[in-house]
Amino acid sequence: IVARDPTISFKTAIWFWMTAQSPKPSCHDVMTGRWKPSGSDSAAGRTAGFGVTTNIINGGLECGKGSDSRVQDRIGFYKRYCDILGVSYGP
């Protein structure tokens, strides 16, 4: 249904963005400052921003695996849209 129905697809995306899925926080909480890194998050270099949202969304496939085309594509798309919007890439 999600793949075929654009309304359900959009609702699913918003639900995923807004909903924490333990042990991960929601992307929304990360980007709005409601999430605070734990000691282990800080020790692992996890700070609020693009990297943590990538870990939440696709961490099992992309994080801790070294650089590959998926990682480079995601970074490139992120930087492209930041440039278009005239905003900083962040830390």
Disulfide bonds with the S-S distance in Angstrom:
none
